Amino acid sequence: MRGMARQAPPADRKASPKCCSFCFVVIVSLVVSIVLVWFLEGVDYKGDDVNFPPYDCSSDVKVPNPIRTDVKGMAIDDTTFDCPGKIPEHWPHTDGAPVKALRLFRTTQPGWDEKTISQFRETLALYTRRTGAKVLVGTQITCSELADDNDWLHTLKLLRALNASHVLGLAVGNELDQLASKESTPKECVKNMWSGSYLLNKLLARVKDMRQIPGFDTVPVTTVFTAGVVWNTMGLPFVDTPEAGVNTFFTQVMQKEPHWAFTFNFYPYFDPTITMDPDGVHCNEAIKKCSCFDNGGGLKMFS
């Protein structure tokens, strides 16, 4: 009858075969999902280049006792950008000293499509996981805000792919103290870079974005300058002119970023004080000065 309540099944009634099968499928699916998530977390990225074999340079020349290779690194040049699967995993001319640090000036190359950018990202991420290396990740700062913002989008993806354990730091801009010396640079761009605080504002915005990625709250931040910022400083620690307001920039950024790091490109062969030894044949003193930072002699190049 319509008004009669349905009788409850006996407590000892066995579940139907269909019910058991359904529960079994659900449990197996859950286990498989957990294992799959665990596996993917370990791999992070899959792509066309993830199975590239380890690459190293071969040579019959050996450096018998390489010094502190654990704190030295390699800069990825334009040629290697196009073949990231051939970044050496060990220092050339050594007996297997591993490469522990890489520097990227940017995260894409002009003309790359999305697939190529993705493959580069995946390949570099696998390299770091396989070798334990860390990357100083660079992002560009130029006269084009649109290009800079687009580059930053790709940089964020790379940071996520590497994760914080494989990021040495974030470098926002490279050698901008030389921007005004380039004939192609508009004067308005130089003015905006320094007095308009374009570099400072973009750096702080990049840091804010990066800090939102889990694990990146203490990753160091920097801007790379040339050794020119310590020459002719007019009594200041660093150059501070309308063409390169570096000292003012440092003062401002250090007040806002607690994990700031100083980074300079020192090329000893640009130093005008580097000369031959008095005999005109050897350059022992020059080598000593350019390769040593643990005594006063190594500081003469900055005076």
C-alpha beads as a LAMMPS data file, in Angstrom:
LAMMPS data file: protein, C-alpha beads

303 atoms
302 bonds

1 atom types
1 bond types

-500.0 500.0 xlo xhi
-500.0 500.0 ylo yhi
-500.0 500.0 zlo zhi

Masses

1 110.0

Atoms # bond

1 1 1 0.000 0.000 0.000
2 1 1 1.118 3.588 -0.727
3 1 1 1.057 4.692 2.906
4 1 1 2.942 1.650 4.225
5 1 1 6.593 2.128 5.212
6 1 1 9.132 -0.095 3.441
7 1 1 10.397 -2.909 5.645
8 1 1 14.082 -2.675 6.541
9 1 1 16.244 -5.600 5.337
10 1 1 17.424 -8.072 7.916
11 1 1 20.696 -7.135 9.576
12 1 1 22.362 -10.357 8.490
13 1 1 21.424 -10.020 4.794
14 1 1 24.554 -10.264 2.597
15 1 1 25.481 -7.507 0.194
16 1 1 24.716 -8.225 -3.406
17 1 1 27.533 -9.176 -5.831
18 1 1 26.949 -5.908 -7.724
19 1 1 27.551 -3.893 -4.540
20 1 1 30.786 -5.738 -3.758
21 1 1 32.057 -5.242 -7.286
22 1 1 31.301 -1.533 -7.124
23 1 1 33.141 -1.102 -3.799
24 1 1 36.137 -3.040 -5.106
25 1 1 36.376 -0.828 -8.191
26 1 1 36.150 2.325 -6.075
27 1 1 38.912 1.156 -3.702
28 1 1 41.228 0.094 -6.525
29 1 1 40.629 3.376 -8.361
30 1 1 41.443 5.345 -5.207
31 1 1 44.699 3.441 -4.664
32 1 1 45.729 3.891 -8.292
33 1 1 44.964 7.621 -8.070
34 1 1 47.089 8.013 -4.936
35 1 1 50.009 6.154 -6.520
36 1 1 49.675 8.199 -9.707
37 1 1 49.669 11.495 -7.807
38 1 1 52.711 10.397 -5.820
39 1 1 54.512 9.421 -9.028
40 1 1 53.688 12.639 -10.835
41 1 1 54.791 14.709 -7.875
42 1 1 58.179 13.047 -8.140
43 1 1 58.454 13.598 -11.888
44 1 1 56.541 16.894 -12.035
45 1 1 56.738 17.236 -15.799
46 1 1 56.485 14.950 -18.802
47 1 1 57.378 15.964 -22.312
48 1 1 59.181 15.038 -25.491
49 1 1 62.663 15.627 -24.061
50 1 1 62.358 14.102 -20.583
51 1 1 64.175 10.919 -21.578
52 1 1 67.312 12.574 -22.941
53 1 1 70.488 10.722 -21.901
54 1 1 73.083 12.305 -19.618
55 1 1 75.545 14.470 -21.536
56 1 1 79.211 15.204 -20.853
57 1 1 82.200 16.518 -22.758
58 1 1 85.036 14.093 -23.445
59 1 1 88.675 15.129 -23.340
60 1 1 92.138 13.631 -22.917
61 1 1 93.141 16.662 -20.846
62 1 1 92.571 16.418 -17.104
63 1 1 92.625 19.013 -14.355
64 1 1 94.100 17.005 -11.463
65 1 1 92.698 18.945 -8.515
66 1 1 89.798 21.245 -9.481
67 1 1 89.108 23.789 -6.747
68 1 1 85.652 24.235 -5.185
69 1 1 83.593 23.071 -8.133
70 1 1 80.690 22.761 -5.694
71 1 1 80.339 26.556 -5.530
72 1 1 81.040 27.289 -9.198
73 1 1 78.620 27.172 -12.073
74 1 1 78.068 27.519 -15.800
75 1 1 76.193 30.208 -17.723
76 1 1 73.880 28.881 -20.432
77 1 1 74.853 30.593 -23.687
78 1 1 72.646 31.182 -26.719
79 1 1 73.835 28.019 -28.481
80 1 1 73.080 25.755 -25.530
81 1 1 69.617 27.318 -25.200
82 1 1 68.702 25.508 -28.414
83 1 1 69.915 22.134 -27.131
84 1 1 69.286 22.021 -23.360
85 1 1 69.631 18.237 -23.401
86 1 1 73.367 18.754 -23.944
87 1 1 74.184 20.726 -20.828
88 1 1 77.193 18.908 -19.296
89 1 1 76.438 17.194 -16.021
90 1 1 80.102 17.230 -14.995
91 1 1 82.866 19.794 -15.365
92 1 1 84.971 19.222 -18.483
93 1 1 88.561 18.022 -17.934
94 1 1 87.739 16.639 -14.475
95 1 1 87.204 13.158 -13.078
96 1 1 83.486 13.527 -12.647
97 1 1 83.167 16.761 -10.661
98 1 1 79.417 17.519 -10.893
99 1 1 78.037 20.830 -12.117
100 1 1 76.028 22.238 -9.206
101 1 1 74.931 25.636 -10.514
102 1 1 73.629 27.114 -13.762
103 1 1 72.808 30.668 -14.771
104 1 1 70.012 31.563 -17.173
105 1 1 69.958 35.066 -18.626
106 1 1 66.357 34.511 -19.733
107 1 1 63.847 31.678 -20.084
108 1 1 63.063 31.820 -23.827
109 1 1 64.729 32.540 -27.130
110 1 1 63.412 34.908 -29.832
111 1 1 61.253 32.963 -32.273
112 1 1 60.436 30.059 -29.954
113 1 1 56.892 28.714 -30.041
114 1 1 55.035 27.455 -26.960
115 1 1 56.040 23.839 -27.565
116 1 1 59.743 24.709 -27.709
117 1 1 59.471 26.838 -24.576
118 1 1 57.717 23.989 -22.769
119 1 1 60.334 21.444 -23.877
120 1 1 63.149 23.682 -22.672
121 1 1 61.428 24.078 -19.312
122 1 1 60.828 20.349 -18.891
123 1 1 64.364 19.433 -19.946
124 1 1 65.965 21.880 -17.532
125 1 1 63.715 20.690 -14.692
126 1 1 64.769 17.084 -15.282
127 1 1 68.438 18.107 -15.444
128 1 1 68.252 19.723 -12.010
129 1 1 66.449 16.743 -10.474
130 1 1 68.954 14.321 -11.924
131 1 1 72.050 16.288 -10.887
132 1 1 70.871 18.225 -7.831
133 1 1 71.957 21.475 -9.501
134 1 1 70.474 24.883 -8.724
135 1 1 69.669 27.607 -11.243
136 1 1 70.058 31.379 -11.056
137 1 1 66.952 32.186 -13.071
138 1 1 67.037 35.441 -15.000
139 1 1 64.142 37.494 -16.323
140 1 1 64.594 40.406 -18.675
141 1 1 64.124 44.116 -18.050
142 1 1 64.180 46.152 -21.255
143 1 1 62.586 49.212 -22.834
144 1 1 59.508 47.155 -23.729
145 1 1 57.145 46.554 -20.826
146 1 1 55.010 44.237 -22.968
147 1 1 57.999 42.041 -23.811
148 1 1 59.172 42.089 -20.183
149 1 1 55.781 41.000 -18.877
150 1 1 55.535 38.218 -21.450
151 1 1 59.001 36.966 -20.504
152 1 1 57.983 37.008 -16.848
153 1 1 55.016 34.716 -17.519
154 1 1 57.397 32.101 -18.903
155 1 1 59.801 32.680 -16.020
156 1 1 57.052 31.944 -13.503
157 1 1 56.321 28.647 -15.246
158 1 1 59.994 27.727 -15.098
159 1 1 60.216 28.576 -11.401
160 1 1 57.275 26.275 -10.701
161 1 1 58.808 23.511 -12.800
162 1 1 62.138 23.726 -10.966
163 1 1 60.611 24.269 -7.488
164 1 1 62.457 26.236 -4.820
165 1 1 64.931 23.470 -3.965
166 1 1 66.545 23.898 -7.396
167 1 1 66.472 27.700 -7.628
168 1 1 69.625 29.528 -6.570
169 1 1 67.946 32.908 -6.921
170 1 1 65.926 35.212 -9.152
171 1 1 67.843 37.789 -11.202
172 1 1 65.667 40.638 -12.469
173 1 1 67.528 42.469 -15.233
174 1 1 71.098 42.116 -16.477
175 1 1 73.806 44.802 -16.799
176 1 1 71.317 47.652 -16.946
177 1 1 74.071 50.042 -15.887
178 1 1 75.226 49.732 -19.521
179 1 1 71.809 50.511 -21.003
180 1 1 72.573 54.160 -21.756
181 1 1 75.779 53.257 -23.612
182 1 1 73.860 51.392 -26.320
183 1 1 73.120 53.561 -29.345
184 1 1 69.758 51.880 -29.902
185 1 1 68.460 52.809 -26.427
186 1 1 65.977 55.735 -26.396
187 1 1 66.834 58.437 -23.857
188 1 1 63.314 58.255 -22.476
189 1 1 63.863 54.567 -21.687
190 1 1 66.988 55.340 -19.659
191 1 1 65.182 58.084 -17.784
192 1 1 62.248 55.803 -17.018
193 1 1 64.549 52.995 -15.915
194 1 1 66.152 55.046 -13.139
195 1 1 64.339 58.262 -12.242
196 1 1 61.044 56.659 -13.228
197 1 1 61.846 53.636 -11.001
198 1 1 60.883 51.157 -13.728
199 1 1 63.544 48.667 -12.645
200 1 1 62.662 48.992 -8.953
201 1 1 58.911 48.688 -9.498
202 1 1 59.200 45.725 -11.839
203 1 1 61.576 43.938 -9.489
204 1 1 59.240 44.356 -6.525
205 1 1 56.290 43.163 -8.630
206 1 1 58.266 40.095 -9.779
207 1 1 59.223 39.274 -6.202
208 1 1 55.606 39.567 -5.064
209 1 1 54.525 37.103 -7.761
210 1 1 57.312 34.672 -6.921
211 1 1 56.626 34.752 -3.170
212 1 1 53.131 33.439 -3.854
213 1 1 54.587 30.146 -5.102
214 1 1 54.848 27.663 -2.197
215 1 1 58.425 27.340 -0.957
216 1 1 59.712 30.541 -2.557
217 1 1 59.292 32.831 0.448
218 1 1 63.051 33.101 1.146
219 1 1 64.595 32.604 -2.323
220 1 1 67.275 35.304 -2.861
221 1 1 66.609 38.156 -5.309
222 1 1 69.157 40.159 -7.272
223 1 1 69.890 42.381 -10.252
224 1 1 73.135 41.734 -12.102
225 1 1 75.387 44.715 -12.805
226 1 1 78.807 45.062 -14.400
227 1 1 81.995 45.992 -12.574
228 1 1 81.498 49.471 -14.010
229 1 1 79.242 50.340 -11.092
230 1 1 82.264 50.521 -8.761
231 1 1 84.325 52.832 -10.988
232 1 1 84.237 56.647 -10.751
233 1 1 81.559 56.627 -8.068
234 1 1 82.230 60.197 -6.861
235 1 1 82.636 59.079 -3.250
236 1 1 79.547 56.849 -3.206
237 1 1 79.680 53.065 -2.899
238 1 1 78.261 52.706 -6.424
239 1 1 77.641 54.784 -9.526
240 1 1 74.666 57.112 -9.180
241 1 1 74.022 59.171 -12.304
242 1 1 70.980 59.863 -14.497
243 1 1 72.316 57.203 -16.854
244 1 1 72.862 54.604 -14.137
245 1 1 71.252 55.324 -10.770
246 1 1 72.620 52.178 -9.176
247 1 1 73.407 53.512 -5.692
248 1 1 69.911 54.948 -5.298
249 1 1 68.416 51.701 -6.593
250 1 1 70.382 49.630 -4.066
251 1 1 69.338 51.940 -1.222
252 1 1 65.671 51.633 -2.136
253 1 1 65.560 47.918 -2.837
254 1 1 67.391 46.951 0.340
255 1 1 64.758 48.776 2.367
256 1 1 62.030 46.648 0.809
257 1 1 63.571 43.228 0.115
258 1 1 65.079 41.318 3.073
259 1 1 66.498 38.558 0.857
260 1 1 68.452 40.827 -1.456
261 1 1 71.811 39.612 -2.849
262 1 1 74.493 41.632 -4.636
263 1 1 75.603 40.220 -7.994
264 1 1 78.256 41.633 -10.310
265 1 1 79.830 40.482 -13.562
266 1 1 83.570 40.941 -13.080
267 1 1 85.619 40.431 -16.230
268 1 1 89.293 40.909 -15.330
269 1 1 90.314 41.447 -18.954
270 1 1 88.384 44.748 -18.938
271 1 1 90.427 46.051 -15.997
272 1 1 92.835 48.775 -17.238
273 1 1 95.243 48.092 -14.355
274 1 1 95.940 44.572 -15.586
275 1 1 99.320 44.564 -17.337
276 1 1 102.178 42.215 -18.128
277 1 1 104.906 41.509 -15.612
278 1 1 107.962 43.841 -15.762
279 1 1 109.781 41.324 -17.980
280 1 1 107.115 41.810 -20.655
281 1 1 106.794 38.054 -21.108
282 1 1 104.815 36.687 -18.175
283 1 1 101.588 37.726 -16.466
284 1 1 101.889 35.984 -13.120
285 1 1 100.930 39.058 -11.078
286 1 1 97.905 39.721 -13.267
287 1 1 96.695 36.147 -12.851
288 1 1 97.172 36.341 -9.091
289 1 1 95.222 39.590 -8.910
290 1 1 92.347 38.395 -11.100
291 1 1 91.853 34.994 -9.510
292 1 1 92.200 35.785 -5.817
293 1 1 89.749 37.543 -3.511
294 1 1 91.164 36.490 -0.145
295 1 1 93.840 39.165 0.262
296 1 1 94.452 42.833 -0.379
297 1 1 96.149 42.172 -3.699
298 1 1 92.916 41.004 -5.191
299 1 1 91.210 44.263 -4.224
300 1 1 93.557 46.513 -6.228
301 1 1 91.477 46.002 -9.322
302 1 1 88.598 47.855 -7.653
303 1 1 90.579 50.856 -6.432

Bonds

1 1 1 2
2 1 2 3
3 1 3 4
4 1 4 5
5 1 5 6
6 1 6 7
7 1 7 8
8 1 8 9
9 1 9 10
10 1 10 11
11 1 11 12
12 1 12 13
13 1 13 14
14 1 14 15
15 1 15 16
16 1 16 17
17 1 17 18
18 1 18 19
19 1 19 20
20 1 20 21
21 1 21 22
22 1 22 23
23 1 23 24
24 1 24 25
25 1 25 26
26 1 26 27
27 1 27 28
28 1 28 29
29 1 29 30
30 1 30 31
31 1 31 32
32 1 32 33
33 1 33 34
34 1 34 35
35 1 35 36
36 1 36 37
37 1 37 38
38 1 38 39
39 1 39 40
40 1 40 41
41 1 41 42
42 1 42 43
43 1 43 44
44 1 44 45
45 1 45 46
46 1 46 47
47 1 47 48
48 1 48 49
49 1 49 50
50 1 50 51
51 1 51 52
52 1 52 53
53 1 53 54
54 1 54 55
55 1 55 56
56 1 56 57
57 1 57 58
58 1 58 59
59 1 59 60
60 1 60 61
61 1 61 62
62 1 62 63
63 1 63 64
64 1 64 65
65 1 65 66
66 1 66 67
67 1 67 68
68 1 68 69
69 1 69 70
70 1 70 71
71 1 71 72
72 1 72 73
73 1 73 74
74 1 74 75
75 1 75 76
76 1 76 77
77 1 77 78
78 1 78 79
79 1 79 80
80 1 80 81
81 1 81 82
82 1 82 83
83 1 83 84
84 1 84 85
85 1 85 86
86 1 86 87
87 1 87 88
88 1 88 89
89 1 89 90
90 1 90 91
91 1 91 92
92 1 92 93
93 1 93 94
94 1 94 95
95 1 95 96
96 1 96 97
97 1 97 98
98 1 98 99
99 1 99 100
100 1 100 101
101 1 101 102
102 1 102 103
103 1 103 104
104 1 104 105
105 1 105 106
106 1 106 107
107 1 107 108
108 1 108 109
109 1 109 110
110 1 110 111
111 1 111 112
112 1 112 113
113 1 113 114
114 1 114 115
115 1 115 116
116 1 116 117
117 1 117 118
118 1 118 119
119 1 119 120
120 1 120 121
121 1 121 122
122 1 122 123
123 1 123 124
124 1 124 125
125 1 125 126
126 1 126 127
127 1 127 128
128 1 128 129
129 1 129 130
130 1 130 131
131 1 131 132
132 1 132 133
133 1 133 134
134 1 134 135
135 1 135 136
136 1 136 137
137 1 137 138
138 1 138 139
139 1 139 140
140 1 140 141
141 1 141 142
142 1 142 143
143 1 143 144
144 1 144 145
145 1 145 146
146 1 146 147
147 1 147 148
148 1 148 149
149 1 149 150
150 1 150 151
151 1 151 152
152 1 152 153
153 1 153 154
154 1 154 155
155 1 155 156
156 1 156 157
157 1 157 158
158 1 158 159
159 1 159 160
160 1 160 161
161 1 161 162
162 1 162 163
163 1 163 164
164 1 164 165
165 1 165 166
166 1 166 167
167 1 167 168
168 1 168 169
169 1 169 170
170 1 170 171
171 1 171 172
172 1 172 173
173 1 173 174
174 1 174 175
175 1 175 176
176 1 176 177
177 1 177 178
178 1 178 179
179 1 179 180
180 1 180 181
181 1 181 182
182 1 182 183
183 1 183 184
184 1 184 185
185 1 185 186
186 1 186 187
187 1 187 188
188 1 188 189
189 1 189 190
190 1 190 191
191 1 191 192
192 1 192 193
193 1 193 194
194 1 194 195
195 1 195 196
196 1 196 197
197 1 197 198
198 1 198 199
199 1 199 200
200 1 200 201
201 1 201 202
202 1 202 203
203 1 203 204
204 1 204 205
205 1 205 206
206 1 206 207
207 1 207 208
208 1 208 209
209 1 209 210
210 1 210 211
211 1 211 212
212 1 212 213
213 1 213 214
214 1 214 215
215 1 215 216
216 1 216 217
217 1 217 218
218 1 218 219
219 1 219 220
220 1 220 221
221 1 221 222
222 1 222 223
223 1 223 224
224 1 224 225
225 1 225 226
226 1 226 227
227 1 227 228
228 1 228 229
229 1 229 230
230 1 230 231
231 1 231 232
232 1 232 233
233 1 233 234
234 1 234 235
235 1 235 236
236 1 236 237
237 1 237 238
238 1 238 239
239 1 239 240
240 1 240 241
241 1 241 242
242 1 242 243
243 1 243 244
244 1 244 245
245 1 245 246
246 1 246 247
247 1 247 248
248 1 248 249
249 1 249 250
250 1 250 251
251 1 251 252
252 1 252 253
253 1 253 254
254 1 254 255
255 1 255 256
256 1 256 257
257 1 257 258
258 1 258 259
259 1 259 260
260 1 260 261
261 1 261 262
262 1 262 263
263 1 263 264
264 1 264 265
265 1 265 266
266 1 266 267
267 1 267 268
268 1 268 269
269 1 269 270
270 1 270 271
271 1 271 272
272 1 272 273
273 1 273 274
274 1 274 275
275 1 275 276
276 1 276 277
277 1 277 278
278 1 278 279
279 1 279 280
280 1 280 281
281 1 281 282
282 1 282 283
283 1 283 284
284 1 284 285
285 1 285 286
286 1 286 287
287 1 287 288
288 1 288 289
289 1 289 290
290 1 290 291
291 1 291 292
292 1 292 293
293 1 293 294
294 1 294 295
295 1 295 296
296 1 296 297
297 1 297 298
298 1 298 299
299 1 299 300
300 1 300 301
301 1 301 302
302 1 302 303
